[in-house]
Amino acid sequence: MHTILVLGGYGFFGGRICQALSKRENIHLLIGGRNAGQAQAMAQRLGLDVSQGLLIDANSTDLAQQLLALKIDTIIHTAGPFQGQDYAVARAAIAAGANYIDLADGRDFVAGIVELDQAARQRGLLVTSGASSLPALSSAVVDRYLGRFSRLTSIRHGIGSGARAPGVATMRGVFGYCGKPFLRLHAGNWVPVRGWLDTQRHQFPSPVGARLLGSCDVPDLILFPKRYPQVTSVSFHAGFASTLGHLFVAAVSQLVRLGLLPSIVPFVAPLHKISQWLEPFVSDKGGMFVTMEGEDMDGTPQTLTWHLIAGSNHGPHIPCGAAIALAIKLADGASLPLGAQPCMGMLSVEDYLGALDGLDVHEVAA
């Protein structure tokens, strides 16, 4: 029996992961968080024993001792936002001899996990960050189609969400850089762009349709140029089902850019409430795309675009796929790379989508 602790297991992403893993006979699931009542309630909703809901604070100084006492084999950390966090939970997992998986989307956090590589290797553990749509699924898509290119020069990708907003913590993370500068590789040069600006329009397959998207600061922007060294341009854009909602965020980002507003983060909670009120009136369809450009095996210019389409407001559940798939592989005794690294090269697209079984999600292959 493989014992897995999901930190933040009653939250938006944690709840979906726990729901998927609770059905596995070879997994003993523990649901942890700072609210014991919510953790126990989640356990009961999933048909588990109430004792499988635990009071565990990710910031506790004796976290490693708690994990050791519970005989944890793998910890899945979903308690974001990860921007500004350190690696205390990952270090505690290593000290307790447990594998570590997180859903971080912070650029520096995901890329910096390699500083724990030696410690993880010494203990024979898998420690991975970014087990989410980015970079786990996005890199799996690029890896799938890479063999069609003699030379890959550009990767453009993005996400257009449906009506349902993710949790408040996730929104704080993605809105934290609204209007603020970050670097992106373009035509071989690192150029500055501003968060949620540089508005573009992407045509998703039906029934999603056209969406406005703005620039986002994600791990792929620095990970992809290292993983695919021939690439000279990498970009990522995201947007909302509501055009007015996207234009509002873009306008507020302009205020931040001009120095008229320090940050949009203080408004995240009310914005989350408003998005919940408006949900019945906005499309429940969303999508993700990855566009690869370069030359085919004959040297002819080639462009491939892959899409993932989500209905029924299931888009926000897609980031959970990598953690679910990795947890199942670990419980099944599958061979996975040891050491600490961003979550790339561990899962195929089929692995990822297989973990989303039961959701209204389908791919449109390139």
Disulfide bonds with the S-S distance in Angstrom:
none
